[in-house]
Amino acid sequence: MPIVRVALDVPLHRLFDYQLADACPADVGRRVRVPFGRGEKIGVVVATAESSEWPLAQLKTARRIEDDLPPLPPDFFQLLEFASTYYQAPLGETIMAALPAGLKRLTPPQRRSGRTQRPPTAQPRPQLTAEQAAVIDAIDIDGGFVPHLLFGVTGSGKTEVYLRLIERALALGQQTLLLVPEINLTPQLEARVRARFPEQTIVALHSELAEAARERHWLQALRGEADVVLGTRLSIFTPLPRLGLLLVDEEHDASFKQQDGMRYSARDLAIVRARQQNIPILFGSATPALESWANAENGRYRRHFLLQRANPQAQLPPVRILDTRQIKLQEGVAEPLLAAIRNRLERGEQSLVFLNRRGYAPVLACPACGWISHCQRCAANLVVHRADHCLRCHHCGFEARIPRACPTCGNQDIQAFGRGTQRLESWLQEQFPAARILRVDRDAVKSRKQWEEMLSRIHGGEADILVGTQMLAKGHDFPRLTLVGVLGADAALFAADWRAPERLFAQLMQVAGRAGRAELPGEVIVQTQYPDHPLFAALVAQDYPSFASNQLQERAQAGFPPYTFQAILRAEAPQMADALAFLQAAVTLPEAAGQDSISIYDPVPMRMARLANLERAQLLVESPSRPALQQFLPRWREALEQLRTPRQLRWHIEVDPLEC
């Protein structure tokens, strides 16, 4: 009897064989109902075969093939198989993670066509700048696989380039996949795409969508009905039968990397998918990832430049550095910055005070005995959230009431040290009682609807001063915002993470780009105790190429990516000794010995050594050759799976980690 090999959404994530009398190769990619344990499950047929490694007597019989939907296309499986192999994840896990939840249920929710929306009024196309026209002319939509990197300063009109390229793809009858890093960038961009193409079918895919809406949009893409798919990282696995163009906006953003389950990079998989489909791909950013910049430097990517803002009346704002060693601060704010905010209030313009730290204060402490508000579950401090009257861990979510006195010595004079956006908001309200102050962070904005309402208030002129975190750092265009003040930037300058300077520079350049995007001139003020640091010199000059060149030289000398290739084996357990013992056993496996091109470092606790009551440790695997690393990892992983481990120990391999 023919055999079907099925991927199921179960913890083991391996493939299961079932007998099916009328199975044929055309069933590959279709959902199938199968018995599992005492019940039934919905799986996906990965392959058909005439025999199995298991005795036929042990194989159960599949119930039936579900033929209500088109089968998943071969290129979809090709991409998933690559991701499974490269990122060392079971193929079953990879396939089932890519499907909407409703398609994995025995009784999926009733599918509706969705509400009919009045098509938006078509917006006229703005006149292109000479730089934009040159970039568009240089990209051949119908020319096969070519990776392009678009380096455009903030406000230079990268989105307009995307829209013109989408227009060309639509004229050829092709679909476009446009990836964005975060949900909060989606509403504004989605509205702009819909307004440009009111007669086309535009769908969005992201985690804020209701389950039924996500399934409906995914199926529109699978059937070829969607012309443009706009989505976050999981959208890279969306089946698109007419795909002709891939666009990745803000390609440098760390949000494109999945941090649990299969730890994949949507940006990197986009390159793989474009090569498999033989279509062009465009990465866009004002601060490209150093890996992408290096690829452009060595000719792997074609690089294009947008060095002027699209609005001829808008200029890049000058950046002023305030040396806080010589200036007295009030609640972390220097008087020149306060004066600049006061000046904008008098002129009826908006200011943004950027502090990438949520809550009221980072820690609550007792000056008498030294007690600190440590999280009971993590190697982190509980953050003071005065608005919610609680202490909260930003890593595991643990909450506790703010104590009235020190839990250790009873001292009632416990103090909140440091400052977050809530404290800054309260203090600025005291300084400017007539000003309308709006705080924009994950505590104030928890859903897409709240985010859309917040953007509407900002655009409607209902806020004079914005106090925000990285949520406001990129992708937003506020015409009346003319001042950006940056607090607390020094913390990342000397971090243990060697990627910290790249992330800090990108963050500062992106948030600086919010100022002066229309006719009103802008200004950026950055407070620092290290005004002579080279990073700030590059920031003042707004010279990303120089910063990138220096960083790449340092990485080449230190042997860091992109000049070497890395993977990390991480383990977590209730006891640190168990995690370290497992990692030490991994080092001593025969498969890990005698690898000339592979370096395996000693196990060490992670920087966040305890998270959610689990102790965490890791070891780094490194090689100057990507193929050598990829040949080593599968053999090593198979050996790791044979090790006997404590019942509560969990481990995973992360390829191309962003944090080491």
C-alpha positions as CSV (number, residue, x, y, z in Angstrom):
1,M,0.0,0.0,0.0
2,P,1.4,3.5,-0.8
3,I,2.9,5.5,2.1
4,V,2.5,9.2,2.9
5,R,5.1,11.0,4.9
6,V,3.4,13.6,7.1
7,A,4.5,16.6,9.1
8,L,2.5,17.1,12.3
9,D,2.3,19.8,14.9
10,V,3.6,17.7,17.8
11,P,6.6,18.2,20.2
12,L,8.9,15.7,18.6
13,H,8.5,17.5,15.2
14,R,9.7,14.4,13.3
15,L,8.0,13.1,10.2
16,F,5.5,10.2,10.5
17,D,4.6,7.5,7.9
18,Y,1.0,6.5,7.3
19,Q,-0.6,4.1,4.8
20,L,-3.1,5.6,2.3
21,A,-4.6,3.4,-0.4
22,D,-5.1,6.1,-3.1
23,A,-2.0,8.2,-2.3
24,C,-0.2,9.7,-5.3
25,P,2.6,12.3,-5.9
26,A,-0.1,15.0,-6.5
27,D,-1.0,14.8,-2.8
28,V,2.3,16.3,-1.7
29,G,1.6,19.7,-0.2
30,R,-2.0,18.8,0.8
31,R,-3.3,18.6,4.3
32,V,-4.2,15.2,5.6
33,R,-6.3,13.9,8.5
34,V,-4.5,11.2,10.4
35,P,-4.9,9.2,13.7
36,F,-2.4,10.2,16.4
37,G,-2.4,8.7,19.8
38,R,-6.1,8.5,20.9
39,G,-7.2,11.2,18.7
40,E,-6.7,12.8,15.3
41,K,-4.5,15.5,13.9
42,I,-4.2,17.6,10.7
43,G,-0.8,17.2,9.0
44,V,0.9,18.1,5.7
45,V,2.0,15.5,3.2
46,V,5.7,16.0,2.6
47,A,6.3,13.0,0.3
48,T,4.8,9.7,-1.0
49,A,6.7,6.4,-1.0
50,E,6.2,2.7,-1.8
51,S,7.9,1.6,1.4
52,S,8.8,2.7,4.9
53,E,11.7,2.1,7.3
54,W,9.0,0.9,9.7
55,P,7.2,-2.4,9.3
56,L,3.9,-1.9,7.5
57,A,2.1,-3.7,10.3
58,Q,3.1,-0.8,12.6
59,L,1.8,1.9,10.3
60,K,-1.6,3.4,10.9
61,T,-3.9,4.4,8.0
62,A,-4.5,8.0,7.2
63,R,-8.1,9.0,7.3
64,R,-8.3,11.2,4.2
65,I,-6.7,13.9,2.1
66,E,-8.2,17.4,2.6
67,D,-8.6,18.7,-0.9
68,D,-10.4,22.0,-0.1
69,L,-7.3,24.1,-0.8
70,P,-4.6,24.1,-3.5
71,P,-1.5,22.1,-2.5
72,L,1.5,23.9,-1.1
73,P,3.8,24.6,-4.1
74,P,7.2,22.9,-4.6
75,D,9.1,26.2,-4.1
76,F,7.4,26.5,-0.7
77,F,8.9,23.2,0.4
78,Q,12.2,24.0,-1.2
79,L,12.5,27.1,1.0
80,L,11.4,25.3,4.1
81,E,13.8,22.4,3.5
82,F,16.7,24.9,3.2
83,A,15.6,26.7,6.4
84,S,15.4,23.4,8.2
85,T,18.9,22.3,7.1
86,Y,20.6,25.6,7.5
87,Y,19.1,26.5,10.9
88,Q,19.3,23.0,12.3
89,A,15.6,22.6,12.9
90,P,13.3,19.6,12.3
91,L,11.5,19.8,8.9
92,G,8.2,19.1,10.6
93,E,8.6,22.0,13.0
94,T,9.6,24.3,10.1
95,I,6.6,23.3,7.9
96,M,4.0,23.5,10.7
97,A,5.3,26.9,12.0
98,A,4.8,28.4,8.5
99,L,1.1,27.5,8.4
100,P,-1.7,29.7,9.9
101,A,-3.2,28.1,13.0
102,G,-6.6,27.6,11.5
103,L,-5.2,25.2,8.8
104,K,-3.8,22.9,11.5
105,R,-7.1,22.4,13.3
106,L,-9.5,19.5,12.8
107,T,-12.4,21.9,12.7
108,P,-11.1,25.2,11.3
109,P,-13.0,28.4,11.9
110,Q,-15.6,29.2,9.3
111,R,-14.0,31.0,6.5
112,R,-15.5,34.3,5.5
113,S,-14.7,36.5,2.6
114,G,-13.9,39.4,4.8
115,R,-15.5,42.8,5.0
116,T,-15.7,44.7,1.7
117,Q,-13.7,47.9,2.1
118,R,-14.2,51.0,0.0
119,P,-11.1,51.3,-2.1
120,P,-9.1,54.4,-1.1
121,T,-8.9,57.3,-3.5
122,A,-5.9,56.8,-5.8
123,Q,-3.0,59.1,-4.8
124,P,-1.1,60.9,-7.5
125,R,2.5,59.8,-7.9
126,P,5.0,62.4,-6.6
127,Q,7.7,63.6,-8.9
128,L,10.8,61.6,-8.6
129,T,14.2,63.1,-7.7
130,A,17.1,62.5,-10.0
131,E,18.5,60.0,-7.5
132,Q,15.2,58.0,-7.2
133,A,14.9,57.9,-11.0
134,A,18.4,56.6,-11.4
135,V,17.8,53.8,-8.8
136,I,14.6,52.7,-10.4
137,D,16.1,52.6,-13.9
138,A,19.1,50.5,-12.6
139,I,16.8,47.8,-11.2
140,D,15.5,45.3,-13.8
141,I,12.3,43.7,-12.5
142,D,12.4,41.1,-15.2
143,G,16.2,40.5,-15.2
144,G,16.4,37.4,-12.9
145,F,18.1,37.1,-9.5
146,V,20.1,40.2,-8.6
147,P,20.5,41.4,-5.0
148,H,20.3,45.2,-4.6
149,L,21.2,47.3,-1.6
150,L,19.5,50.8,-1.4
151,F,21.4,53.1,1.0
152,G,19.2,56.1,1.5
153,V,19.4,58.7,4.2
154,T,16.3,59.2,6.3
155,G,13.5,60.9,4.3
156,S,15.2,60.3,1.0
157,G,12.1,58.5,-0.5
158,K,13.0,54.8,-0.3
159,T,9.3,54.0,0.0
160,E,8.6,55.8,-3.3
161,V,11.2,53.6,-4.9
162,Y,9.5,50.5,-3.5
163,L,6.1,51.7,-4.9
164,R,7.5,52.3,-8.4
165,L,9.1,48.9,-8.5
166,I,5.8,47.3,-7.2
167,E,4.1,49.1,-10.1
168,R,6.4,47.5,-12.6
169,A,5.9,44.1,-11.1
170,L,2.1,44.5,-11.2
171,A,2.4,45.5,-14.9
172,L,4.1,42.2,-15.5
173,G,1.4,40.3,-13.6
174,Q,3.7,39.5,-10.7
175,Q,3.2,39.4,-7.0
176,T,5.4,41.4,-4.6
177,L,6.4,40.5,-1.0
178,L,7.4,43.5,1.1
179,L,8.9,42.7,4.4
180,V,9.0,45.2,7.3
181,P,10.7,44.5,10.7
182,E,7.9,45.5,13.1
183,I,4.1,45.7,13.3
184,N,4.1,49.3,14.2
185,L,5.6,50.1,10.8
186,T,2.8,48.3,9.0
187,P,-0.3,50.5,9.3
188,Q,1.3,53.6,7.8
189,L,3.0,51.7,5.0
190,E,-0.1,49.6,4.3
191,A,-2.2,52.7,4.0
192,R,0.3,54.2,1.5
193,V,0.5,51.1,-0.6
194,R,-3.3,50.8,-0.7
195,A,-3.7,54.4,-1.7
196,R,-1.2,54.0,-4.5
197,F,-2.9,50.8,-5.8
198,P,-6.6,51.0,-4.9
199,E,-7.6,48.5,-7.6
200,Q,-5.1,45.8,-6.5
201,T,-5.5,43.2,-3.7
202,I,-3.2,44.2,-0.8
203,V,-2.9,41.9,2.2
204,A,-1.0,42.2,5.4
205,L,0.4,39.4,7.5
206,H,1.6,40.0,11.1
207,S,1.0,38.8,14.6
208,E,-1.6,41.5,15.5
209,L,-4.0,40.1,12.9
210,A,-6.9,38.0,14.2
211,E,-6.5,34.3,13.4
212,A,-9.3,34.2,10.8
213,A,-7.9,37.3,9.1
214,R,-4.4,36.0,8.9
215,E,-5.6,32.7,7.5
216,R,-7.8,34.5,4.9
217,H,-4.8,36.7,3.8
218,W,-2.5,33.7,3.6
219,L,-4.9,31.8,1.4
220,Q,-5.3,34.8,-0.9
221,A,-1.6,34.8,-1.3
222,L,-1.5,31.0,-1.9
223,R,-4.3,31.2,-4.5
224,G,-2.5,34.0,-6.3
225,E,-5.3,36.5,-5.5
226,A,-3.1,38.9,-3.5
227,D,-1.0,41.2,-5.6
228,V,1.1,42.7,-2.8
229,V,1.8,41.0,0.6
230,L,3.0,43.3,3.3
231,G,4.3,41.5,6.4
232,T,6.7,40.9,9.2
233,R,9.4,38.1,9.4
234,L,7.1,35.0,9.2
235,S,5.7,36.3,5.9
236,I,8.9,35.1,4.2
237,F,7.3,31.6,4.2
238,T,4.1,32.8,2.5
239,P,3.4,30.7,-0.7
240,L,3.2,33.1,-3.7
241,P,2.7,31.4,-7.1
242,R,3.3,34.6,-9.1
243,L,6.1,36.1,-6.9
244,G,8.3,38.4,-9.0
245,L,9.8,40.9,-6.6
246,L,11.1,40.9,-3.0
247,L,11.6,44.0,-1.0
248,V,13.1,44.2,2.6
249,D,12.6,47.6,4.3
250,E,14.8,48.6,7.3
251,E,16.9,45.5,6.5
252,H,19.3,46.1,9.3
253,D,16.7,45.6,12.0
254,A,17.2,42.8,14.5
255,S,13.4,42.1,14.5
256,F,14.0,40.1,11.3
257,K,15.7,37.4,13.4
258,Q,13.4,34.9,15.2
259,Q,14.5,34.3,18.8
260,D,12.6,31.1,19.6
261,G,11.6,27.9,17.9
262,M,13.5,27.8,14.7
263,R,15.8,30.8,15.0
264,Y,15.9,32.0,11.4
265,S,16.7,35.3,9.8
266,A,13.9,36.5,7.4
267,R,16.4,38.9,5.8
268,D,18.8,36.1,4.9
269,L,16.0,33.7,3.9
270,A,14.8,36.5,1.5
271,I,18.0,36.2,-0.4
272,V,17.6,32.4,-0.6
273,R,14.1,32.7,-1.8
274,A,14.9,35.3,-4.4
275,R,17.7,33.1,-5.7
276,Q,15.4,30.0,-5.8
277,Q,12.7,32.0,-7.7
278,N,15.3,33.8,-9.9
279,I,13.8,37.2,-9.1
280,P,15.4,40.6,-8.0
281,I,15.5,41.5,-4.3
282,L,16.0,45.0,-2.9
283,F,17.2,45.7,0.7
284,G,16.6,49.3,1.9
285,S,18.0,51.1,4.9
286,A,19.5,54.4,6.1
287,T,21.9,52.3,8.2
288,P,22.4,48.9,6.5
289,A,23.6,45.9,8.4
290,L,27.4,45.6,8.2
291,E,27.0,42.2,6.6
292,S,25.0,43.8,3.8
293,W,27.4,46.6,3.5
294,A,30.3,44.2,3.2
295,N,28.4,42.3,0.5
296,A,28.0,45.5,-1.4
297,E,31.7,46.3,-1.0
298,N,32.8,43.0,-2.4
299,G,30.4,43.2,-5.3
300,R,27.9,40.6,-4.2
301,Y,25.1,43.2,-4.0
302,R,24.6,46.1,-6.3
303,R,24.6,49.3,-4.3
304,H,22.4,52.3,-4.9
305,F,22.5,55.7,-3.1
306,L,19.9,58.2,-2.1
307,L,21.9,61.0,-0.4
308,Q,19.4,63.8,-0.5
309,R,15.9,64.1,1.1
310,A,13.1,63.7,-1.3
311,N,11.5,67.0,-0.3
312,P,13.7,69.7,-1.7
313,Q,12.8,72.0,1.2
314,A,13.8,69.4,3.8
315,Q,17.4,69.1,4.8
316,L,19.2,66.6,7.0
317,P,19.1,68.1,10.6
318,P,22.4,69.2,12.1
319,V,23.5,67.1,15.1
320,R,24.8,68.9,18.2
321,I,26.7,66.9,20.9
322,L,26.3,68.1,24.6
323,D,29.1,67.1,26.9
324,T,27.3,66.3,30.1
325,R,30.5,66.2,32.1
326,Q,30.4,70.0,31.9
327,I,26.7,70.7,32.1
328,K,24.4,70.3,35.2
329,L,21.6,67.9,34.5
330,Q,18.0,68.0,35.9
331,E,16.5,64.5,35.9
332,G,19.0,63.6,33.2
333,V,18.2,66.6,30.9
334,A,20.6,69.4,30.1
335,E,19.5,73.0,30.1
336,P,20.4,73.5,26.4
337,L,18.0,70.7,25.5
338,L,15.3,72.2,27.8
339,A,15.8,75.6,26.1
340,A,15.4,74.0,22.7
341,I,12.2,72.3,23.7
342,R,10.9,75.7,25.1
343,N,11.8,77.3,21.8
344,R,9.8,74.7,19.8
345,L,6.8,75.2,22.1
346,E,6.8,78.9,21.4
347,R,6.9,78.2,17.6
348,G,4.1,75.6,17.7
349,E,6.4,72.8,16.7
350,Q,6.9,69.3,18.0
351,S,9.8,67.8,20.0
352,L,10.8,64.2,20.6
353,V,12.8,63.3,23.7
354,F,14.2,59.8,23.1
355,L,15.0,57.5,26.0
356,N,15.1,53.8,25.2
357,R,14.1,52.7,28.6
358,R,10.6,51.9,29.6
359,G,9.0,52.3,33.1
360,Y,9.5,54.9,35.8
361,A,13.0,53.9,37.0
362,P,15.3,50.9,36.2
363,V,15.6,49.8,39.9
364,L,14.2,50.4,43.4
365,A,16.8,50.3,46.1
366,C,17.3,50.9,49.9
367,P,20.2,53.2,50.7
368,A,20.3,51.9,54.3
369,C,21.0,48.2,53.8
370,G,21.6,48.0,50.0
371,W,18.5,46.0,49.1
372,I,17.7,46.1,45.4
373,S,14.5,45.1,43.6
374,H,15.9,41.9,42.0
375,C,13.6,39.7,39.9
376,Q,12.9,36.4,41.7
377,R,13.0,34.5,38.5
378,C,15.8,36.2,36.4
379,A,19.2,37.7,36.7
380,A,17.7,41.1,36.3
381,N,16.2,43.9,38.3
382,L,12.5,44.7,38.6
383,V,11.7,48.0,36.9
384,V,9.6,50.5,38.7
385,H,6.3,51.1,36.9
386,R,4.6,53.8,39.0
387,A,1.7,54.3,36.6
388,D,0.7,50.6,37.2
389,H,1.9,50.7,40.9
390,C,4.1,47.7,40.4
391,L,7.6,46.4,39.9
392,R,7.9,44.5,36.6
393,C,10.6,42.3,35.0
394,H,11.0,43.2,31.4
395,H,12.5,39.8,30.6
396,C,10.0,37.3,32.1
397,G,7.0,39.5,33.0
398,F,7.1,38.8,36.7
399,E,5.3,41.5,38.7
400,A,5.2,42.5,42.4
401,R,3.7,45.4,44.3
402,I,5.9,48.4,45.1
403,P,6.8,47.9,48.8
404,R,6.1,50.8,51.2
405,A,9.3,50.0,53.1
406,C,12.4,48.0,52.5
407,P,11.6,44.3,52.7
408,T,15.0,43.6,54.4
409,C,15.4,46.4,57.0
410,G,12.1,48.2,57.1
411,N,13.5,51.5,56.0
412,Q,10.7,53.6,54.5
413,D,13.0,55.9,52.5
414,I,13.5,53.5,49.6
415,Q,14.4,55.2,46.4
416,A,13.9,54.8,42.6
417,F,17.3,55.1,40.9
418,G,17.7,56.1,37.3
419,R,14.9,57.1,34.9
420,G,12.6,55.7,32.3
421,T,10.1,57.2,30.0
422,Q,7.4,57.4,32.7
423,R,9.6,59.4,35.1
424,L,10.8,61.6,32.2
425,E,7.2,62.3,31.1
426,S,6.2,63.3,34.6
427,W,9.1,65.6,35.1
428,L,8.7,67.3,31.7
429,Q,5.0,67.9,32.5
430,E,6.2,69.8,35.6
431,Q,8.6,71.9,33.5
432,F,6.0,72.6,30.8
433,P,2.6,72.4,32.5
434,A,0.8,73.9,29.4
435,A,2.4,71.4,27.0
436,R,0.6,68.4,25.7
437,I,3.0,65.5,26.4
438,L,2.5,62.1,24.8
439,R,4.5,59.0,25.9
440,V,5.0,56.4,23.2
441,D,6.4,53.0,24.4
442,R,5.3,49.4,24.8
443,D,3.4,50.2,28.0
444,A,1.3,53.0,26.4
445,V,0.8,51.2,23.1
446,K,0.0,47.5,23.4
447,S,-2.0,46.9,20.2
448,R,-2.2,47.9,16.6
449,K,-5.4,49.9,17.3
450,Q,-3.8,51.8,20.1
451,W,-0.8,52.5,17.8
452,E,-3.0,53.8,15.0
453,E,-4.8,56.1,17.5
454,M,-1.5,57.3,18.8
455,L,-0.2,58.1,15.3
456,S,-3.5,59.9,14.5
457,R,-3.0,62.1,17.6
458,I,0.5,63.0,16.6
459,H,-0.3,63.8,13.0
460,G,-3.3,65.7,14.2
461,G,-1.2,68.1,16.2
462,E,-2.5,66.8,19.6
463,A,1.0,66.5,21.1
464,D,3.7,69.1,21.6
465,I,6.3,66.9,23.2
466,L,6.8,63.2,22.5
467,V,8.6,61.0,25.0
468,G,9.5,57.8,23.2
469,T,11.5,54.7,22.9
470,Q,12.7,52.9,19.8
471,M,9.1,52.6,18.7
472,L,9.5,56.1,17.3
473,A,13.0,55.6,15.9
474,K,12.2,54.6,12.4
475,G,9.7,54.6,9.6
476,H,7.6,57.6,10.8
477,D,7.1,60.9,9.2
478,F,5.8,63.8,11.4
479,P,6.0,67.1,9.5
480,R,5.9,69.3,12.5
481,L,8.6,67.4,14.5
482,T,11.7,69.6,14.4
483,L,13.7,68.7,17.5
484,V,15.0,65.3,18.6
485,G,16.8,65.1,22.0
486,V,18.6,61.9,22.9
487,L,19.2,60.8,26.5
488,G,21.0,57.8,27.9
489,A,22.9,56.8,24.7
490,D,26.2,56.1,26.5
491,A,25.1,52.8,28.0
492,A,25.7,50.9,24.8
493,L,29.1,52.4,24.0
494,F,31.1,49.9,26.1
495,A,28.7,46.9,26.2
496,A,30.1,43.4,26.2
497,D,28.2,42.7,22.9
498,W,30.5,43.5,20.0
499,R,27.5,44.4,17.9
500,A,26.5,47.2,20.3
501,P,28.2,50.1,18.4
502,E,26.5,49.1,15.2
503,R,23.1,48.9,16.9
504,L,23.6,52.2,18.7
505,F,24.7,54.1,15.6
506,A,21.8,52.8,13.6
507,Q,19.4,53.7,16.4
508,L,20.8,57.2,16.7
509,M,20.8,57.8,13.0
510,Q,17.2,56.5,12.7
511,V,15.8,58.6,15.5
512,A,17.7,61.7,14.3
513,G,16.1,61.2,11.0
514,R,12.6,62.0,12.5
515,A,13.5,65.7,12.7
516,G,13.0,68.2,9.9
517,R,11.4,65.9,7.3
518,A,9.2,68.7,5.8
519,E,9.7,72.4,5.2
520,L,10.5,73.2,8.9
521,P,14.2,72.9,9.7
522,G,15.2,70.3,12.2
523,E,17.8,69.8,14.9
524,V,19.2,66.9,16.9
525,I,20.8,67.2,20.3
526,V,22.6,64.2,21.8
527,Q,23.7,64.1,25.4
528,T,26.9,62.1,26.2
529,Q,29.8,61.9,28.6
530,Y,32.0,60.8,25.7
531,P,31.8,63.5,23.1
532,D,35.1,62.5,21.6
533,H,34.1,58.9,20.8
534,P,34.5,58.1,17.1
535,L,30.9,57.0,16.9
536,F,29.6,60.5,17.8
537,A,32.0,62.1,15.2
538,A,30.4,59.9,12.5
539,L,27.0,60.8,13.8
540,V,27.6,64.5,13.6
541,A,28.9,64.1,10.1
542,Q,26.0,61.7,9.4
543,D,28.6,59.6,7.6
544,Y,27.4,56.0,7.7
545,P,29.9,54.8,5.1
546,S,32.9,56.0,7.2
547,F,31.4,54.4,10.3
548,A,30.8,51.1,8.5
549,S,34.3,51.0,7.0
550,N,35.9,51.5,10.5
551,Q,33.6,48.9,12.1
552,L,34.4,46.3,9.3
553,Q,38.1,46.9,9.7
554,E,37.8,46.2,13.5
555,R,35.8,43.1,12.8
556,A,38.3,41.8,10.3
557,Q,41.1,42.3,12.8
558,A,39.1,40.6,15.6
559,G,37.8,37.7,13.4
560,F,34.2,38.6,13.9
561,P,31.3,38.2,11.4
562,P,31.1,38.8,8.5
563,Y,34.7,37.5,8.3
564,T,33.9,34.4,10.3
565,F,30.8,32.2,10.7
566,Q,29.2,31.3,14.0
567,A,26.7,29.1,15.7
568,I,25.9,28.8,19.4
569,L,24.8,25.8,21.4
570,R,22.6,27.0,24.3
571,A,21.3,24.9,27.2
572,E,18.9,25.8,30.0
573,A,18.0,23.9,33.1
574,P,16.9,24.5,36.7
575,Q,20.5,24.1,37.8
576,M,23.5,25.8,36.1
577,A,25.7,22.7,36.8
578,D,23.4,20.6,34.6
579,A,23.5,23.1,31.7
580,L,27.3,23.4,31.9
581,A,27.7,19.6,32.2
582,F,25.7,19.1,29.0
583,L,27.7,21.7,27.1
584,Q,31.0,20.2,28.3
585,A,29.8,16.7,27.1
586,A,29.0,18.3,23.8
587,V,32.6,19.6,23.5
588,T,34.0,16.1,24.2
589,L,31.9,14.2,21.6
590,P,33.9,12.4,19.0
591,E,32.1,14.4,16.3
592,A,33.6,17.6,17.8
593,A,37.2,16.3,17.9
594,G,39.8,16.8,15.2
595,Q,37.9,19.6,13.3
596,D,40.7,21.7,11.8
597,S,38.4,24.4,10.5
598,I,36.1,24.4,13.4
599,S,36.7,26.2,16.8
600,I,34.6,25.2,19.8
601,Y,35.0,27.5,22.8
602,D,34.5,26.6,26.4
603,P,31.0,26.6,27.9
604,V,30.1,29.8,29.9
605,P,27.0,31.2,31.5
606,M,25.0,33.5,29.3
607,R,25.0,37.3,30.1
608,M,21.4,36.8,31.3
609,A,22.4,33.7,33.2
610,R,18.9,33.1,34.8
611,L,15.7,33.7,32.9
612,A,12.2,32.6,34.1
613,N,13.6,30.2,36.8
614,L,16.0,28.5,34.3
615,E,19.8,28.7,34.4
616,R,21.3,29.3,31.0
617,A,24.7,28.6,29.5
618,Q,26.2,28.5,26.0
619,L,29.2,27.7,23.9
620,L,30.3,29.3,20.7
621,V,31.2,27.4,17.5
622,E,33.2,29.3,14.9
623,S,34.7,28.7,11.5
624,P,36.2,30.8,8.7
625,S,34.2,28.7,6.2
626,R,30.4,28.7,6.1
627,P,30.3,25.3,4.2
628,A,32.6,23.8,6.8
629,L,30.4,24.9,9.6
630,Q,27.3,23.6,7.8
631,Q,28.9,20.2,7.3
632,F,29.8,20.0,10.9
633,L,26.6,21.1,12.6
634,P,24.2,18.2,11.4
635,R,26.6,15.5,12.5
636,W,27.2,17.2,15.8
637,R,23.4,17.8,16.3
638,E,22.7,14.1,15.7
639,A,25.3,13.2,18.3
640,L,23.8,15.7,20.8
641,E,20.4,14.1,20.4
642,Q,21.8,10.8,21.6
643,L,23.2,12.3,24.8
644,R,21.3,11.4,28.0
645,T,20.2,14.6,29.7
646,P,18.3,15.6,32.8
647,R,14.5,15.6,32.1
648,Q,14.1,19.4,32.5
649,L,17.1,20.4,30.4
650,R,16.4,22.0,27.0
651,W,19.0,22.9,24.4
652,H,19.1,24.4,20.9
653,I,21.5,25.4,18.2
654,E,21.3,29.0,16.8
655,V,23.1,29.6,13.5
656,D,24.3,33.2,12.7
657,P,23.4,34.4,16.2
658,L,22.9,38.2,16.8
659,E,24.0,37.9,20.5
660,C,27.0,35.9,21.6
